[in-house]
Amino acid sequence: MSTTATGTPAPATQAAPETQAAPITVTEKAAAEVKRIIADQQGAGGAPEKIYLRLRVVGGGCSGFQHKLDLDPQINEKLDEVFDFHGVPVVVDRRSLMYLAGATVDYHDDLNRRGFSITNPSAKSHCGCGSSFSM
């Protein structure tokens, strides 16, 4: 299923996807930074023409789960959901979607904080360093 940032379906090449709001959000600032990173990598010849931002939840850290953001040139049509946020294709596997309902990916470029952050309302607690969470 493909969905745009506004929750409306992205244009389909096959069957029309069902209409529903995206379960995650990627802010404009985060999307702009992803576009910049992809452009830098493609300009250096290090990235394929079509690349996705992959958001997933993996086991690890002192609290049990960690969020992961990666650039991925491939999707698995049987296991992945594809969303479009501000022109950035975002891929989330269905298993991770169970843990990411309502999550927001943002980018910060402040004096005290720089980088991507994921705010996940499904997380019950976080570890002391903030790199992992429990459900």
Stockholm file with secondary structure:
# STOCKHOLM 1.0

chainA/1-135         MSTTATGTPAPATQAAPETQAAPITVTEKAAAEVKRIIADQQGAGGAPEKIYLRLRVVGGGCSGFQHKLDLDPQINEKLDEVFDFHGVPVVVDRRSLMYLAGATVDYHDDLNRRGFSITNPSAKSHCGCGSSFSM
#=GR chainA/1-135 SS CEEETTSSBCCCSSSCCCCCCCSSEECHHHHHHHHHHHHHHHHTTCSCSSCEEEEEEEEETTTEEEEEEEEESCCCTTTEEEEEETTEEEEEEHHHHTTCTTCEEEEEESSSCEEEEEECTTCCEECTTSSCEEC
#=GC SS_cons         CEEETTSSBCCCSSSCCCCCCCSSEECHHHHHHHHHHHHHHHHTTCSCSSCEEEEEEEEETTTEEEEEEEEESCCCTTTEEEEEETTEEEEEEHHHHTTCTTCEEEEEESSSCEEEEEECTTCCEECTTSSCEEC
//
